[in-house]
Amino acid sequence: MKLATLKNGTADGRLHVISRDLSKAVAARAATTMQAALETWDTVEADLKAQYDSLNKGQEKDAFGFNQADALAPLPRAWQWLDGSAFESHGDLMDLVFGMNKKEKYTKPLMYQGVSDRFYAPTADVPFRSTEDGIDFEGEFGIVVSAVPAGINAADAAKYIRLIVQINDWSLRKIAPAEMKTGFGWIHAKPPCSAAPVAVTPDELGPAWRDARVDLPLNVIWNGEKFGAANGYHMGFGFDDLVAHAAYSRDLVPGTIIGSGTVSNANYREIGSSCIAERRGIEMLDLGEARTPFMGFGDTVRMEVFLPDGISVFGAIDQKVVKAA
């Protein structure tokens, strides 16, 4: 099942069911917003699925053409956004980029709590104050849960995953090291994220959803040139582990979003990267210095994921960096 939130002049938008090929949309009958659907998922899931099947068969008389530019983020604002760092190859490079001492091997996921009161729409221009802050994109996968009880174990956590999403976790790299060294978390270095227009249920991925991971490449294009296509399967911890970690001492409300961290593969020299900082880290290893600049005003980034049959899974994040007013 594929769902999206279209603009209707309100902060939360209007929930729509989207066809598998992303060509058609129809207003959801079972719930008016994504948050409402997640809060009543056991009640509305069957009706949403029936409408999705009807839409794919061409039987929804009120269906219309789906324009991704009309979409907000699937959850334009969420109760909670928790971002992991589940790809070890990325973490190792970031230690180098930020000049951090090599950490001991972690036996638990890394995770922080970020801005959740807004997620940028997938085609919205994204404002930043200064290019001196080191503007960077970070391509990620994420999941959205229903109500998760505190203390859940990883073996049971996957059943609470309702939706999978695609995220651009914007970062200000030149601010991050100072905030990291305080040991007290990020504020300035982590502005709001962006999200691809469509959220999908795990079954929509078929065999590409395995071990609570997305076994598909995340295609990243920077200023019209291919930048990376790292596969999402190579997480040191699956999303089931991340849910259990997040719920260790608190329950998770419906609509909590949990990110994978920057998608990264150990063969990053061949497959490319999902963020500029990783590319710069590779350059530091290979060339002795970072040569790729961070983003400038007017730069564009596009992120999209495809199934083997060519169907776009989440639609595309396709955005331009602009100077804030």
N, C-alpha and C positions, 0 to 999 in steps of 0.2 A: 504494500500500500504506500502511496506517495501523497504527501500533504504539504500545503504551502499556505502562507498568510499573505493575503493581498491587501493593498492599501484601500482604506475606506474613510480616511480622515480622522481616525482615532489612533491612540497610541498602540493598541493591541491588534489592530487590523481585523480582517474577516477570514476565518478558516475556510480553505477550499481543498477539495479533492482533485488531484492532478493525475492525468493519464500516464501510463507507463512510459510512453515515448515523449512526454512533456509537451504534447501538442494541444491538449484540451484541459479545461478547468471547469469545475462546477462548485457552487457554494455548498459546503457541508450542511447536511440537514440535522445531524445528531448533536452538533455543538457549534457555537458561533465563533469561538476563539480556540487557539491551540492549548492555552492554559486550561480552559474549561474542559477540553477533551481529555487532557492528561489527568485532571482531578477526578474524572468519572470514567476512566478508560475501560474498566470491566463492563460498564453499562453501554458505552457507545461504540466499542470496537467492532462488534458484529455489524452494526448499521453502517459504519464508515467503510468497512470492507465490502459490504454489499453494494454500496454506492460506487466504490472504486471499480468493482467488477462490471457494474452496469455502464460506467463511463467508458471503460476499455472496449466494451461491446458496441458502443455507439448508441446506447439506449437512454442517455440522459438528455431530455429535450431542452433543458436550460443550459447545456454546456456551451462554452465559447472558447475561442483560441487563447491559449496561455501565453502571455507575454512576460518574460522574466523581469523586465523593467518595472512591472507593476507590483512586484513582490517586495515585501519587507523580509527581514529575517524570519525563519519559521517561528521562533519565539522572540519578538521584538524587544521584550524585556523579560527577565527571568528572576525568580526568587534567589537563585544561587548559580554561580559559575565557578567551577573548580577545575583547574588545569593541571594535568600531570606532566611528567617528563619521562616517558616510558621507553624512549629509544636510546639505548646506551651509546651508540655511535655518535649521536648528537651531543649527549651529555659530556662525553670525553672531549669533544672539540670545544665545547663552551668553556670548559675548565681552562683551556689554553687561551681562548679569545679574551676571557675576562681576567686572566692572570691569577686564577684561583689555584691553590694547592690541590693536588690530586686527592680526591676524597676516597675514603675507604669504600669498599664494595657495599652498596646498600642492599639490605634484605627486604626492605619495604619500599613502596612507590614514593617518589617525590611528588609533592602537590602543593599548590598555593591557591588562595581564594582571590579572584579578580573582580573586575567591574561587571555587574550583571544587570544594571538598571537600563541598559540599552545594548543592542547589537545592531551594527550598521547594516542597512539593506545591501543586497549583493551587488547592485550596480551604482550605489551612491558614491559620490566623491567623498574622500576622507580628509578632513582638515587637520593640519599639524602647524604648530607655532613656528618651528625652525628646523631647517635641515641639519643644523649643527648638533641636533640631539641624536642623530644616527637612526633614521627611519628605516624600519625593516618589516617585511612580511614574514609570517610563519604559517605554513600550510599544515593543517591538522585534521584529524577525524575526531568526532565527538559523539557522545550518546546522551539521550534524555531519558530520565527515569520517571516512573510513577512513585508512589509513597514507598520508601524503603525503611524498614525498621532498623533501629540502632543495633549494632553488634552482629549484623548479618555476616555469614562467612562467604568466601568467594564461590564455593560450590553452589550456593543458593542465590547468589547475587544476580546472575545473568537473567533470571526470570523477571526481574524488575526493569530491564532495559526495554523501553518501548519504541524508541526511535533512534536512528543514526543520522548524524548531520556532518557537514563539512564546514570547517572554520578557518578564517584567517586571523590569527592572534597577533595583532599589530604590536610591535615592540620598539622602544627607543633605546638603542644599544649603548649609546654613550652615557646614558643616565643609569643604566642597570647596574654596573659594577659597584658604584658607591652605595646604592640601596641594598645590594646583596651583602656587602660587607658589614652593614649595620646589624644583620641577623634578624631584622624586624619586618621583612617583606617589602613588596613593591607597591608604590603609589604612582610616582611620576612616570616610571618606565613602562607602565602597562595601561595604555588607553583602552577604550572599548574595542571589542573584536568585531569582525564582520562574519556573516554566515551565508552560505549558498542558499538559494531560494527554496529548495525542496528538502523535506525530512522524509526518511523512508523507514518502514518497519524492517527488522532484521531479515525476515523471510524474502524480502525483495532482492536481496543480494545473492540468494541461492547458495551455492558452494563457496562463494567469496566471503561469506560470513562464517568463519571457523575459529574455534578456540577464543570466542569473544573478541575477534580482531577482524579488520577489513583487509582481505587479501586482494587488494587492487592497487595499482599505481595512482598517485596523486600528481596530475600533470600541472606543472607550474610554468607560466610564460611571463617573462618580465620584459616590458617594452617591445613586445612582439617577437621575442626570441625565446626558444625553449631554455628553461633554467634547470628543471629537474623532473623526475618521474619516479620518486621513491615509493616503494610498496609499503602499505600499512600493516602488513602481517608481522613485521619484525619488531614487535613490542616486547620489551623484557617482562612486562606485566600486561595481561589482557584487561579489557574493560570490566570483566567480572572482578578482577583483583582491585581495580581502581574504585569500583563501587563499594566493595567491602572496606577498603582503606578509608574512604570518605565517611562511611557510616560507622566507624569504630566507636565513637563516643557521642554520636547524635543521629537522629533519624534524618532522612532526606525527604524534603517535601516534593510533591509532584512538580515536574518542570525543572528540577535541578539538572544542569548541563555539566558533563564531565568531559574534558578534553584529553587527548592522547599525548599532547606535546608535539613538537615539530617532527613530522614524519621523516625518518632518516634510515638509511641502509649503510652497512659497513663498506660496501663498494661504491661509496659516494663519488669517487673520482670518475667512475664509468656512468653511473645512473643519474648523477646530479643531486641537487639539494632542494629543500623546501624553504630555505631562508638564506639571506645574504650572509649572515654571520657565519653559517657553516662553510660557505664558499670561502670566506675570508680566513677561516681557520685552516682550511686545506692549503690555501696559499701560504700561510705562515709556516706550515709544516714543510711544504715543497719548495718555496721560494725565499723563505726567511722573512717575508713581510706580507701584509695584506694589501692587495692592489685593487680589488673591486670596491668601488664606493658604495655607500648606502643610497637610499632613494632620494631623488630630488623632486621638487614641485613639477607637476606635469607627467611624472612617471606613471606607468600603468602596470597592473599585475592581474593576471587571469589564472584561476585555478579550477580544474574540472576533472571528474572521474568518470570513466567509461567501463561498462561491462564488456565482456569479450564479443558480444554481438553488436557493439557500437552504440548502445543506448547510453545516454548520459544519465548518471544515477541521481545526482543532486542538482543538476543545472550548474551554472557557472558563477563563481565570484569574479567580477570583471570591474575593476575600480581604478580611479585615478587619485593620486596624491595632490592635494591643493593646499595653498597657504590659508591658514585660519584668518578670519576677519579680525 
